[in-house]
Amino acid sequence: MSSSKRSKATEAPDLLSALPDELLSSILSLVPVKDAARTSVLSSHWRHLWTEVPLRLDDASIEPDELTLLFNKFEWSRKAVSTIILDSRQRPIEALSLSRFNRPPLHPTMDRIVASAAQRGLRELTLISEIQPCENRYRLPLPLLRCKSLHYLSLCGCQFSRVMPMPPSVFPNLKELRLTAVTLHNDSLQALLSSCRSLQTLHFTTFQARHLISISSPSLRKLVWNHSTAPELIIKDVPNLESLMLDEGTTSVCPVVKVLDAPKLQQLGFISAYFGALQLGRMVFDSQIDPRIPKIEASPCQLKMLSSVKTLAIKMELDFDDTIPGLLSSFPCLETLDILKEESSDEYDSDSDIWDEKNSLSCLDHLKTVTMKGFSGDQSDVELLKYLVVCGKALRRITLLCSESITEKFVEIQRRELCIERRASSDLELVFLSDTESNGHLWVWNEFHNSSLDSLMES
């Protein structure tokens, strides 16, 4: 047998090309457009396969001239345009991310690009602009606001028009909206939310508002409110809201947050002493008397909104641990408790006997996992955790993210201090991990709690 015949006989079969074209197109849609185009040289079968894939474009990986030519039939002579640009002018666009057209002189070009994408089945759009004075910020074009195919929109440094199109013409099928450093008046926000009847996730980050902000949405399931300048936030008529994530960030404003009706609320955090007040139904946690010590003004009531909460995150000084029992008693069906410990003040002494005087709280029949970030073995840490260890009948795991070095001696001392031998749950596991994250913002709780911690536990 000749060497060429032996080579063909031993050549591995092309299993990838044997896959259905629909599956290959799905695979190509997950890689950058230029990489997908390179597959056209593999064989005649692959030559045009990539051209059927909806585009996912990021201007960070495309030259500005190429991006302009992709959406506009301009004449050009100085620069050759790649096959990608020539062959894709009429193709559907699934995702688009723009960050280069952020100066006012380029806004008309950006309008044309965004409007063209909106007419070609655009599902995901990210617009990132440098933070400019309000009069120079990029204003969303009307064709985009009426885009029916858009499901995801992330805006940074942009602004909406004061005059919004009448509902239901604005983003009728949008499911997730992220607003970062966006200027939006409350009346415009109300018009926007009333139009977005499919909206499920709403993120506000560094949101700029001088007056009260009100949020109502029958479809909304998740709301994130992070570092806003608004003095008051009112959440009402949100019958499907399941997750409310709050963070005061670094602003000097102590906002008042009122959640008037959220019967399906399951995840709540952070409850922090830096809010001016937090109202949940008829219950008010007020910190106006002393900004470090929240006070419960109303007796805990068994509202459906409070009993539905399964995951709670708090951020405060544990020296003032007389507030913790009141918080825990307000959420009788709590299953997960995350504590972000703030630096303690030397001006107040913790009452070390406060937990000894407490009867078993109803939530301890359901509480399964506790995480404390910033554990150092202080008396306030120990007294709280010891109470949970001794009374937590359903506890499965307590994870301590330690600010101190973790040594065998440290672990031995803490296990003894926490009375682990007297634990109410025989299945309780006490885990010590090094606290490598020092940032106390909301994303640490959200991302770390949902993914990183679980992966650490599995390893």
Salt bridges, closest charged atoms under 4 A:
ASP21 OD1 - HIS45 NE2 3.05
ASP35 OD1 - ARG38 NH1 2.38
GLU66 OE1 - LYS34 NZ 3.42
GLU94 OE2 - ARG56 NH1 2.98
GLU124 OE1 - ARG56 NH2 3.07
GLU176 OE2 - ARG178 NE 2.71
ASP187 OD2 - ARG162 NH2 3.49
GLU232 OE2 - LYS258 NZ 3.27
ASP247 OD1 - LYS315 NZ 2.86
ASP247 OD2 - HIS441 ND1 3.42
GLU248 OE2 - LYS315 NZ 3.52
ASP290 OD1 - ARG292 NE 3.35
ASP338 OD2 - HIS449 ND1 2.80
GLU347 OE1 - ARG292 NH1 3.65
ASP378 OD2 - LYS341 NZ 3.07
ASP381 OD2 - LYS341 NZ 2.88
GLU383 OE2 - LYS386 NZ 3.84
ASP427 OD2 - ARG396 NE 3.95
ASP435 OD1 - LYS373 NZ 2.77
